[in-house]
Amino acid sequence: MPKSVLDERYYEVAKPKSLAERILITARDRVYEDFIRELNPIESTSILDVGISDVLTDGANVLERLYPHRSRITACGLGEAEDFQAEFPEVSYVRIEPNRRLPFNDRAFDIATSNAVLEHVGSEQNQRHFVSELSRVAEKVFISVPHRYFPIEHHTGMPFLHWFDRTFDFACRALGKAKWAQEEELILMSSQRLKRLVPEGRKAKIGFTGIPLGPVSSNLYLVLE
């Protein structure tokens, strides 16, 4: 199956021009604002963006859409990303393999970032590897994820049932969305889970971002320095 088709499953709820997509765009724009505020990149800053989408929508690839110095971005993804490369010709693109070592030297970049990727890598061990690799190849890291305790679950559109594993699993199976209850597809993220992934010796900050609802805001971010 082409990677672009696989990526479409992550946008099943946020259909183009829908209310859900408008909410997604608002959330990701605010994630971008926090990325800029926390890391303060300048024109010469080199940035690695791990996990771009082969599906081009107004809610996807927020860094490439908004960042003014695209030629300083190297993007990574699992597919050929032909449409992505046509849309963002200034961005360098490198195809990678899931849960493998990134094909870059230590500290090759000033910043490594990923948005809405960490929750899909398949296990906590894979998550630790993912965070460790971003930490290895960059001086600073900014990772953002959907927040488990936002009232609406991002991938299924379910309200509140995702706050508990048992109710989320039951609802997914009852509503024909069983794939989202599988760890290899989705790990629901909380601040406590993010804390467990911080590499030893790295200074970390975890914050709320996206749609601002205090402790139930739509997204979380992790900054590593």
C-alpha positions as CSV (number, residue, x, y, z in Angstrom):
1,M,0.0,0.0,0.0
2,P,1.4,3.4,-0.9
3,K,2.6,5.4,2.1
4,S,0.3,8.3,1.2
5,V,-2.7,6.0,1.5
6,L,-1.4,4.8,4.9
7,D,-1.1,8.4,6.1
8,E,-4.7,9.1,5.3
9,R,-5.8,7.1,8.3
10,Y,-4.4,9.8,10.6
11,Y,-6.8,12.3,9.1
12,E,-10.0,10.2,9.1
13,V,-11.7,12.5,11.6
14,A,-10.2,15.8,10.3
15,K,-11.7,15.7,6.8
16,P,-10.8,18.6,4.5
17,K,-12.8,21.8,5.1
18,S,-14.5,20.2,8.2
19,L,-14.9,21.7,11.6
20,A,-12.5,19.0,12.9
21,E,-9.9,20.1,10.4
22,R,-10.2,23.8,11.4
23,I,-9.7,22.7,15.0
24,L,-6.7,20.7,14.0
25,I,-5.2,23.6,12.0
26,T,-5.7,26.0,15.0
27,A,-4.1,23.5,17.4
28,R,-1.1,22.9,15.1
29,D,-0.6,26.6,14.4
30,R,-0.3,27.1,18.2
31,V,2.1,24.2,18.5
32,Y,4.2,26.0,15.9
33,E,4.1,29.2,17.9
34,D,5.3,27.4,20.9
35,F,8.1,25.8,18.9
36,I,9.2,29.2,17.8
37,R,8.9,30.7,21.3
38,E,10.7,27.9,23.1
39,L,13.6,27.4,20.6
40,N,13.9,30.8,19.0
41,P,15.4,29.6,15.7
42,I,17.1,32.1,13.4
43,E,17.7,32.1,9.7
44,S,20.9,30.1,10.1
45,T,19.4,27.4,12.3
46,S,19.4,23.9,10.8
47,I,16.2,21.9,11.6
48,L,15.4,18.2,11.2
49,D,11.7,17.5,11.0
50,V,11.0,13.8,11.5
51,G,7.8,12.3,10.4
52,I,6.3,14.5,7.7
53,S,3.0,13.5,6.1
54,D,2.7,12.3,2.5
55,V,-0.9,13.6,2.6
56,L,-1.1,17.3,1.8
57,T,-3.8,19.0,3.7
58,D,-4.1,22.4,5.4
59,G,-3.5,20.7,8.8
60,A,-0.4,18.7,7.8
61,N,3.3,19.6,7.8
62,V,2.8,22.7,9.9
63,L,6.6,23.5,10.1
64,E,7.0,23.5,6.3
65,R,3.8,25.5,5.8
66,L,4.8,28.3,8.2
67,Y,8.5,28.5,8.7
68,P,10.1,31.3,6.6
69,H,13.5,29.6,6.1
70,R,12.5,26.3,4.4
71,S,15.9,25.8,2.9
72,R,17.2,25.2,6.4
73,I,14.8,22.3,7.0
74,T,15.6,18.6,6.3
75,A,12.4,16.5,6.4
76,C,12.2,12.8,7.0
77,G,9.4,10.3,6.3
78,L,8.6,6.7,5.5
79,G,7.5,7.1,1.9
80,E,8.7,8.6,-1.4
81,A,6.9,11.8,-0.5
82,E,6.7,12.9,-4.2
83,D,3.8,15.3,-3.5
84,F,5.5,16.7,-0.4
85,Q,8.7,17.4,-2.4
86,A,6.7,19.1,-5.1
87,E,4.9,21.2,-2.6
88,F,8.0,22.2,-0.7
89,P,10.9,22.1,-3.1
90,E,13.2,24.2,-0.8
91,V,13.1,21.4,1.8
92,S,15.6,18.6,1.7
93,Y,13.9,15.2,2.0
94,V,15.4,11.9,3.3
95,R,13.5,8.7,3.4
96,I,13.9,6.7,6.6
97,E,13.0,3.3,8.0
98,P,10.7,2.9,11.1
99,N,12.4,2.4,14.4
100,R,15.9,2.4,12.9
101,R,18.9,4.7,13.5
102,L,18.5,8.0,11.8
103,P,21.0,8.4,8.9
104,F,22.7,11.5,10.3
105,N,25.8,12.1,12.4
106,D,25.7,13.1,16.0
107,R,24.7,16.8,16.5
108,A,24.2,17.2,12.8
109,F,21.4,19.7,13.4
110,D,20.7,22.6,15.7
111,I,17.1,21.4,16.3
112,A,15.2,18.1,15.8
113,T,11.4,18.2,15.9
114,S,8.4,15.9,15.3
115,N,4.7,16.6,15.5
116,A,2.1,13.8,16.1
117,V,4.6,11.0,15.4
118,L,5.8,9.7,18.8
119,E,2.4,8.2,19.7
120,H,2.5,6.0,16.5
121,V,5.9,4.3,16.7
122,G,4.5,1.1,18.3
123,S,5.8,0.6,21.8
124,E,7.4,2.4,24.7
125,Q,10.7,0.9,23.7
126,N,10.3,2.3,20.3
127,Q,9.3,5.7,21.8
128,R,12.5,5.7,23.9
129,H,14.5,4.9,20.8
130,F,12.8,7.7,18.8
131,V,13.4,10.3,21.5
132,S,17.0,9.1,21.9
133,E,17.7,9.4,18.2
134,L,16.3,13.0,18.0
135,S,18.5,13.8,21.0
136,R,21.5,12.3,19.3
137,V,21.3,14.1,16.0
138,A,20.5,17.6,17.4
139,E,21.5,20.1,20.1
140,K,17.8,20.8,21.0
141,V,14.6,18.8,20.5
142,F,11.0,19.8,20.3
143,I,8.4,17.0,20.3
144,S,4.6,17.5,20.2
145,V,1.9,15.0,20.7
146,P,-1.9,14.9,21.0
147,H,-2.9,15.0,24.7
148,R,-4.8,12.0,26.1
149,Y,-6.9,14.2,28.4
150,F,-8.2,16.6,25.8
151,P,-12.0,15.9,25.9
152,I,-12.1,14.7,22.3
153,E,-9.7,11.9,21.2
154,H,-7.9,13.1,18.1
155,H,-8.0,9.9,16.0
156,T,-11.5,8.6,16.6
157,G,-13.5,11.7,17.6
158,M,-14.6,9.9,20.8
159,P,-15.4,12.1,23.8
160,F,-13.9,11.2,27.2
161,L,-13.9,7.4,26.7
162,H,-10.2,7.5,25.9
163,W,-9.3,8.8,29.4
164,F,-9.3,5.1,30.6
165,D,-7.8,2.2,28.7
166,R,-10.7,-0.2,29.4
167,T,-13.4,2.2,28.1
168,F,-11.3,3.3,25.1
169,D,-10.7,-0.3,24.1
170,F,-14.4,-1.3,24.5
171,A,-15.6,1.8,22.5
172,C,-13.0,1.2,19.7
173,R,-14.1,-2.4,19.2
174,A,-17.8,-1.5,19.5
175,L,-17.6,1.3,16.9
176,G,-15.5,-0.5,14.4
177,K,-12.3,1.4,15.3
178,A,-10.4,-1.5,16.9
179,K,-7.1,-0.6,15.2
180,W,-6.8,2.5,17.4
181,A,-6.9,0.3,20.6
182,Q,-3.7,-1.5,19.4
183,E,-0.4,-0.3,20.8
184,E,1.3,-0.6,17.4
185,E,-1.1,1.9,16.0
186,L,-1.6,4.4,18.9
187,I,-0.2,5.0,22.4
188,L,-2.3,7.7,24.1
189,M,0.1,10.3,25.5
190,S,0.1,12.1,28.9
191,S,2.7,14.3,30.6
192,Q,3.7,11.4,32.8
193,R,4.4,9.1,29.8
194,L,6.5,11.9,28.2
195,K,8.5,12.2,31.4
196,R,9.4,8.5,31.2
197,L,10.9,9.0,27.8
198,V,13.4,11.8,28.7
199,P,17.0,10.5,28.0
200,E,19.3,10.5,31.0
201,G,21.3,13.7,31.3
202,R,19.0,15.9,29.1
203,K,17.3,18.9,30.6
204,A,13.6,18.6,29.9
205,K,10.5,20.8,29.8
206,I,7.0,19.6,29.3
207,G,4.1,22.0,28.5
208,F,0.6,22.3,27.2
209,T,0.0,23.6,23.7
210,G,-2.6,23.4,21.0
211,I,-6.2,24.3,21.9
212,P,-5.7,26.0,25.3
213,L,-7.8,24.3,28.0
214,G,-5.3,24.3,30.9
215,P,-4.6,20.7,32.1
216,V,-6.8,19.2,29.4
217,S,-5.3,21.2,26.5
218,S,-5.3,19.5,23.1
219,N,-1.5,18.9,22.9
220,L,1.6,18.4,24.9
221,Y,5.2,19.4,24.0
222,L,8.5,18.1,25.2
223,V,11.7,20.3,24.9
224,L,15.1,18.7,25.4
225,E,18.3,20.8,25.8
